[in-house]
Amino acid sequence: MTAAPPPSASSAPSSPGPGGLQRRLGLGAAVVIGLGSMIGAGVFSAFAPAAAAAGDLLLVSLLIAGVVAFCNATSTAQLAAQHPTSGGAYAFGRERLGEWPGFVAGWGFVVGKTASCAAMATTAAVALVPDPWTRPAALLLVVAVTVLNAAGITRTAAATAVIVAAVLAVLVLVVVVVGSAPPGVGAVVDAASGAGGAGGGDGAGGAGAGPTPVAVLQGAGLLFFAFAGYARIATLAEEVRRPSVTIPRAVVIALSAALVVYAAVALVLLRALGSAGTAASQRPLVDAVEAAGAGWLAPVVAVATGVAASGALLALVAGIGRTSLAMAREGDLPRGLAVVDARRGVPLRAELVLAAVVGVLVLTVDLRGVIGASSFGVLVYYLVANVAALTQTGEHRRWPRVLPVLGAVACVALVVTLPLASVLAAAAVFVVGVLGRLVVLRRRRGSPGAGRSGSRTTGL
């Protein structure tokens, strides 16, 4: 193992420097990793809380989330093409806006997505094994995913391709079966009563009243979390061949495919269950196939939920490992994590530490309810990315300037509409990170011979 210096931000070498990551991913592999991040457990679970907020305007929430995602995706792809290094918005923010914006993006991503890893592992275990064994199964899944990621990024991409193919096959089957069946009981009740969804979501009106604009935006914020995984392509930018061409194409292709899948799933859920039925369901797709008279498909959907969550976990571990590597290179995380395994070409030490933390979490707490808090962290992450994209000029600006402006404004708007408890919990995490970094910087300045903050001669 060797310590990994950051590559030049403006170059895209075909082979790494000493201790660097290796460019092994082509367009297909990059698209697959993006899809594996987006078509995860969210497609099976995010529609219920979104429907509780948006009611019959669920599709409007999905459209808004898609527009925001496109703005953020183009900003991220544009930045990654110019700065093809690990770390995503952490690296972009630090390079173009300064150390603090970069740190805020990176800290929110690492901490928030670490909690998401525990949530994905637990979700997969709950779907695949009976209750007494869920925690041990979740731990075994974390170990298996870590071993697979440690084998190299091409192994990660290959495993993700298999998972994505299996999950997409199940989703297509669900859409065909449910779409061809008569409308379910929930949909009939909604149509007859004119109910505006669950009626009890934040910002929704009373009985018979439609959801408010704030409620629709809240639904969009919750759905945005579900398919924001295109950032995983950017965090792996240091391992993508011809990044200036491959990354923009991969991001747009993966996001477009995910949006089509989510739109199809939303339509069949509304057809089978209605907005109120979707909001009330803990397993919307399982309930949808049962409402369509295809109970035989319910166990298949349940297994697909676990497989999809496993795929999302696989991509999350890869993305967090690379962001941790980038932060450790700059001293924003312990420098011992800035190590790349020379044989496998992966940030092995960062991934092992991540696996240990996630393992403790899955054995001690249930974090499946962190969707709102994780959305907060993701939106802050993309806010930094959009502002960084605004500083790009000339040949590096690939899309109109209005897109990062709209993306930044939308990120702030969606943060405001998230549930208050989620906002407070996530804000507390950011405060802890900022205070911790201030303490570290003060100690560095007080140490004889200490370099400047972020200097490569000092570390945490």
MARMARNU-840438 format. One record per residue (C-alpha): x, y, z; residue in three letters. Coordinates in steps of 0.001 Angstrom, whole numbers, padded with zeros to 6 digits. Each point is the difference from the previous one (the first is absolute). Layout:
# residues N
       x       y       z vexvex
       X       Y       Z    ala
...
***
This chain:
# residues 460
       x       y       z vexvex
  000000  000000  000000    met
  001191  003508 -000734    thr
 -001250  003432  000931    ala
 -001928  001466 -002917    ala
  000784  003557 -001096    pro
 -002829  001781 -001785    pro
  000330  000077 -003771    pro
  000104  003214 -001956    ser
 -003462  001540 -000002    ala
  000228  001084 -003596    ser
  001353 -003177 -001537    ser
 -001365 -003452 -000662    ala
  002889 -002428 -000206    pro
 -000680 -003468 -001348    ser
  002163 -001532  002713    ser
  000338  001019  003624    pro
  002942  001534  001720    gly
  001642 -001765  002941    pro
 -002713 -001110  002389    gly
 -002781  001363 -002185    gly
 -003169 -001695 -001169    leu
 -000134 -001666 -003402    gln
 -002206  001003 -002941    arg
 -001844 -003234 -000696    arg
 -003637  001074 -000547    leu
 -001465  000555 -003443    gly
 -003358  001535 -000890    leu
 -002031 -003162  000574    gly
  001496 -000688  003420    ala
 -000480  003614  001088    ala
 -003660 -000058 -001069    val
 -000564 -003276  001841    val
  001494  001348  003237    ile
 -002212  003075 -000272    gly
 -003091 -002131 -000593    leu
  000928 -002283  002883    gly
  000073  003028  002277    ser
 -003325  001392 -001216    met
 -002084 -003128 -000483    ile
  000491 -001185  003558    gly
 -002290 -000339  002966    ala
 -001417  003460 -000701    gly
 -002104 -001208 -002921    val
 -001668 -002461  002373    phe
 -000420  002299  003014    ser
  000251  003708 -000821    ala
 -003415  000292 -001649    phe
 -001915 -000583  003242    ala
  001319  003053  001912    pro
 -000079  002051 -003201    ala
 -003655 -000908 -000587    ala
 -000800  000838  003616    ala
  001233  003522 -000706    ala
 -001017  000586 -003624    ala
 -003182 -002070 -000230    gly
 -001497 -000071 -003480    asp
  002770  002330 -001192    leu
  002614 -002700  000498    leu
  000933  000097 -003672    leu
  000529  003753  000246    val
  002381 -000594  002895    ser
  001833 -002576 -002093    leu
  000270  002442 -002909    leu
  001411  002705  002291    ile
  002470 -002452  001496    ala
  001039 -001019 -003508    gly
  000588  003603 -001089    val
  002072  000695  003110    val
  001926 -003214 -000546    ala
  000735  000939 -003610    phe
  001320  003417  001003    cys
  002194 -001536  002673    asn
  001131 -002808 -002285    ala
  001155  002361 -002737    thr
  001901  002124  002532    ser
  001640 -003092  001480    thr
  000913 -001437 -003396    ala
  001387  003313 -001212    gln
  002212  000322  003077    leu
  001171 -003612 -000121    ala
  001005  000408 -003647    ala
  002266  002917  000932    gln
  001182 -001444  003328    his
  000195 -003791 -000487    pro
  001024 -000904  003521    thr
 -001616 -001902  002862    ser
 -002316  001736  002429    gly
 -002833  001471 -002049    gly
 -001368  003273  001382    ala
  002579 -000061  002801    tyr
  002811  000286 -002535    ala
 -001925  002423 -002234    phe
 -000984  002274  002878    gly
  003507  000046  001416    arg
  001596  000679 -003376    glu
 -002364  002727 -001155    arg
 -001554  001528  003146    leu
  002463 -000632  002812    gly
  000742 -002429  002798    glu
 -003134  000584  002071    trp
 -002636 -000497 -002717    pro
  001830 -003151 -001064    gly
  000121 -001279  003552    phe
 -003708  000621  000578    val
 -000881 -001961 -003150    ala
  002364 -002848  000814    gly
 -000951 -000248  003672    trp
 -003713 -000053 -000776    gly
  000530 -002673 -002647    phe
  002217 -002292  002090    val
 -002051  000169  003197    val
 -003416  000002 -001661    gly
  000836 -002802 -002396    lys
  001605 -002067  002757    thr
 -003383  000061  001727    ala
 -001576 -000874 -003355    ser
  002317 -003025 -000239    cys
 -001371 -001288  003292    ala
 -003529  000711 -001203    ala
  000566 -001864 -003286    met
  001576 -003002  001735    ala
 -002886 -000203  002462    thr
 -002608  000444 -002743    thr
  001554 -002813 -002027    ala
  000180 -002316  003008    ala
 -003614  000673  001002    val
 -001126 -000850 -003540    ala
  002055 -003177 -000267    leu
  000010 -001726  003399    val
 -002411 -000427  002955    pro
  000050  002443  002895    asp
  002278 -001737  002546    pro
  002791 -000126 -002568    trp
 -000241  003442 -001579    thr
  002841  001666  001890    arg
  002510 -002841 -000483    pro
 -001037 -000204 -003662    ala
  000503  003745 -000406    ala
  003478 -000311  001484    leu
  000870 -002882 -002335    leu
 -001238  002066 -002931    leu
  002269  002895  001004    val
  002951 -002392  000164    val
 -000839 -001540 -003385    ala
 -000360  003389 -001689    val
  003284  001191  001506    thr
  001825 -003105 -001231    val
 -001471  000462 -003472    leu
  000970  003679 -000131    asn
  003487 -000851  001257    ala
  000485 -002284 -003006    ala
  000087  003028 -002287    gly
 -002294  002457 -001741    ile
 -000544 -002279 -003008    thr
 -001340 -002720  002300    arg
 -002296  002578  001588    thr
 -001282  001027 -003440    ala
 -000532 -003616 -001083    ala
 -001959 -000888  003145    ala
 -002051  003184 -000332    thr
 -000868 -000898 -003600    ala
 -001428 -003347  001104    val
 -002015  001629  002803    ile
 -001346  002769 -002226    val
 -001052 -002491 -002679    ala
 -001858 -002156  002539    ala
 -001772  002930  001650    val
 -000983  001574 -003314    leu
 -001433 -003326 -001169    ala
 -002208 -000169  003101    val
 -001096  003625 -000358    leu
 -000919 -000510 -003651    val
 -002021 -003057  000981    leu
 -001798  001983  002718    val
 -000785  002859 -002391    val
 -001389 -002391 -002620    val
 -002060 -002089  002457    val
 -001408  002881  002036    val
 -000429  002268 -003016    gly
 -002118 -002587 -001821    ser
 -002236 -000744  003008    ala
 -003148  001975  000903    pro
  000591  002922  002397    pro
  000467 -001134  003610    gly
 -002293  000717  002930    val
  002083  002945  001187    gly
 -000085  001683 -003392    ala
 -003762 -000517 -000289    val
 -000553  001518  003441    val
  002178  003006 -000880    asp
 -001883  000578 -003244    ala
 -003394 -000311  001642    ala
  000745  002247  002959    ser
  002212  002540 -001708    gly
  002410 -000308  002903    ala
  003240  001885 -000366    gly
  002192 -002855  001183    gly
  000647 -000883  003599    ala
 -001353  003268  001231    gly
  002245 -000085  002993    gly
  003312  000903 -001566    gly
  001773  003149  001074    asp
 -001410  002898 -001903    gly
 -002965 -001953 -001320    ala
 -003407  001403  000322    gly
 -002797 -001444  002059    gly
 -002457 -002614 -001163    ala
 -000776  000431 -003666    gly
  002603  002741 -000468    ala
  002904 -000424 -002394    gly
  003611  000135  001125    pro
  001620  003409  000304    thr
  003026  001087 -002052    pro
  002203 -000513  003069    val
 -001266 -003579  000300    ala
  000740 -000660 -003673    val
  003523  001334  000461    leu
  000416 -002189  003075    gln
 -000969 -003001 -002093    gly
  002558  001075 -002600    ala
  002702  000229  002673    gly
 -000722 -003525  001174    leu
 -000009 -001378 -003550    leu
  003192  001869 -000848    phe
  001788 -002062  002639    phe
 -001013 -003188 -001787    ala
  001769  000641 -003303    phe
  002811  002388  000926    ala
  002555 -002773 -000488    gly
  001379  001426 -003251    tyr
  002538  001760  002252    ala
  001662 -003371  000426    arg
  001310  000326 -003564    ile
  001661  003300  000917    ala
  001518 -001345  003210    thr
  001644 -002717 -002115    leu
  001296  002504 -002573    ala
  003615 -000919  000696    glu
 -000759 -003542 -001217    glu
 -001899  000851 -003201    val
  001711 -000189 -003369    arg
 -000237  003169 -002122    arg
 -001882  001768  002819    pro
 -000657  003214 -001922    ser
 -002127 -001997 -002465    val
 -001122 -003028  001994    thr
 -001282  001672  003176    ile
 -002449  002482 -001591    pro
 -001424 -002752 -002209    arg
 -000238 -002527  002823    ala
 -001726  002408  002372    val
 -002656  001057 -002533    val
 -000654 -003580 -001196    ile
 -000267 -001426  003525    ala
 -002241  002803  001249    leu
 -002298 -000173 -003033    ser
 -000420 -003756  000377    ala
 -000700  000312  003735    ala
 -002624  002701 -000579    leu
 -001825 -002228 -002501    val
 -000012 -002853  002510    val
 -001256  002193  002839    tyr
 -002734  001518 -002132    ala
 -001232 -003454 -001051    ala
 -000005 -001227  003612    val
 -001857  003107  001198    ala
 -002692 -000481 -002635    leu
 -000661 -003638  000898    val
 -000064  000809  003727    leu
 -002612  002692 -000538    leu
 -001980 -002347 -002226    arg
  000056 -002883  002464    ala
 -000120  001746  003380    leu
 -000822  003640 -000600    gly
  001886  002744  001784    ser
 -001579 -000767  003382    ala
  000716 -003709 -000297    gly
  003594  000663 -001044    thr
  000495  002369  002924    ala
 -001382 -002528  002476    ala
  002045 -002924 -001266    ser
  003253 -001189  001537    gln
  000697 -002102 -003111    arg
 -001656  001853 -002891    pro
  001122 -002246 -002853    leu
 -000869 -003178  001875    val
 -003449  001403  000790    asp
 -000392  001128 -003616    ala
  000558 -003469 -001452    val
 -002338 -001504  002585    glu
 -002663  002587 -000857    ala
  000428 -000959 -003651    ala
 -000734 -003638  000851    gly
  003606 -001087 -000551    ala
  000817 -001171  003491    gly
  002439 -002535 -001469    trp
  002243  002947 -000893    leu
  000118  001440  003529    ala
  002877 -002222  001255    pro
  002000  000836 -003125    val
 -000471  003724  000646    val
  001020 -000454  003636    ala
  003224 -001738 -001052    val
  000627  002697 -002634    ala
 -000261  002603  002769    thr
  002834 -001705  001847    gly
  002074 -000403 -003153    val
 -000504  003655 -000977    ala
  000994  001173  003476    ala
  003113 -002175 -000254    ser
  000887  001623 -003318    gly
 -000442  003465  001464    ala
  002205 -001004  002939    leu
  002687 -001228 -002398    leu
  000075  003335 -001838    ala
 -000162  001978  003249    leu
  003045 -001709  001455    val
  001958  000720 -003193    ala
 -001056  003661 -000003    gly
  000636  000629  003693    ile
  003383 -001693 -000233    gly
  001103  002329 -002808    arg
 -001330  003121  001720    thr
  001727 -001027  003239    ser
  003195 -000513 -001989    leu
 -000268  003515 -001452    ala
 -000687  001554  003417    met
  002871 -001884  001613    ala
  002377  001200 -002713    arg
 -000757  003565  001075    glu
  000034 -000716  003744    gly
 -003765  000410  000472    asp
 -000109 -003626  001162    leu
  002857 -001948  001618    pro
  002836 -000259 -002493    arg
  000308 -003706  000635    gly
 -003077 -000391 -002229    leu
  001855  001543 -002977    ala
  001357 -003372 -001025    val
 -000636 -001927 -003203    val
  000681 -003716 -000138    asp
  002672 -000326 -002676    ala
 -001195 -003391 -001271    arg
 -003770  000498  000011    arg
 -000054  003732 -000744    gly
 -002594  000805  002708    val
 -000021  002170  003152    pro
  000006 -003157  002088    leu
  000683  001551  003385    arg
 -002836  002529 -000387    ala
 -002401 -002752 -001025    glu
  000988 -002209  002940    leu
 -000561  002833  002474    val
 -003351  000727 -001638    leu
 -000987 -003670  000262    ala
  000858 -000019  003704    ala
 -002123  003088  000690    val
 -002949 -001273 -002048    val
  000295 -003404  001668    gly
 -000350  001575  003432    val
 -002979  002046 -001185    leu
 -001935 -002949 -001435    val
  000500 -001970  003219    leu
 -001096  002811  002319    thr
 -002493  002341 -001704    val
 -002644 -000041 -002722    asp
  000691  002849 -002422    leu
 -002634 -000797 -002620    arg
 -001769  003243  000911    gly
  002896  002269 -000988    val
 -001355  000800 -003475    ile
 -000813  003613  000912    gly
  003313  000665  001739    ala
  001905 -001614 -002843    ser
 -001911  002169 -002483    ser
  001197  003066  001923    phe
  003625 -001073 -000317    gly
 -000355 -000847 -003689    val
 -001652  003346 -000770    leu
  002784  001916  001763    val
  002520 -002080 -001951    tyr
 -001611  000982 -003292    tyr
 -000406  003616  001054    leu
  003790  000189  000267    val
  000355 -001763 -003365    ala
 -002368  002445 -001731    asn
  001740  003063  001431    val
  003363 -001458 -001038    ala
 -001329 -000584 -003532    ala
 -000952  003662 -000225    leu
  003698  000893  000153    thr
  000838 -002017 -003123    gln
  000598  001901 -003224    thr
  001010 -000522 -003588    gly
  000300 -003505 -001360    glu
 -000707 -001524  003408    his
 -003583  001315 -000008    arg
 -001927 -002735 -001782    arg
 -003567  000984  000957    trp
 -001786  003358  000344    pro
  000749  002036  003117    arg
 -003669 -000035  000943    val
  000199 -003693  000948    leu
  002367  000367  002990    pro
 -001910  003108  001082    val
 -003287 -001899 -000084    leu
  001648 -002983  001676    gly
  001370  002096  002867    ala
 -003319  001767  000599    val
 -001892 -003294 -000137    ala
  002350 -001636  002500    cys
 -000662  002772  002514    val
 -003761 -000156 -000646    ala
 -000129 -003763  000504    leu
  002062  000195  003202    val
 -002525  002454  001456    val
 -002896 -002366 -000712    thr
  001536 -003080  001659    leu
 -001487 -001156  003320    pro
  001286  002161  002855    leu
  001327 -002957  001994    ala
  002094 -001112 -002979    ser
  001384  003498 -000534    val
  000954  000367  003671    leu
  001670 -003413  000129    ala
  002010  000653 -003151    ala
  000901  003542  001063    ala
  001376 -001395  003263    ala
  002284 -002300 -001994    val
  001351  002955 -001986    phe
  000567  002031  003177    val
  002004 -002856  001520    val
  002141 -000221 -003135    gly
  000653  003738 -000191    val
  000882  000255  003701    leu
  002278 -003022 -000293    gly
  001854  001515 -002947    arg
  000383  003326  001817    leu
  001599 -001801  002942    val
  002378 -001860 -002307    val
  000977  003163 -001871    leu
  000668  001834  003271    arg
  002237 -002817  001207    arg
  001889  000020 -003286    arg
  000649  003716  000195    arg
  001214 -000404  003572    gly
  002403 -002826 -000866    ser
  003662  001011 -000593    pro
  000865 -000374 -003670    gly
 -003565 -000851 -000980    ala
 -000946  000713 -003609    gly
 -003067  001818 -001164    arg
 -003410 -001641  000163    ser
 -000208 -002721 -002617    gly
  003802 -000073 -000403    ser
  001304 -003399 -000932    arg
  002612  000175  002758    thr
 -002565 -000197  002778    thr
 -003099 -002025  000654    gly
 -002707 -000806  002466    leu
***
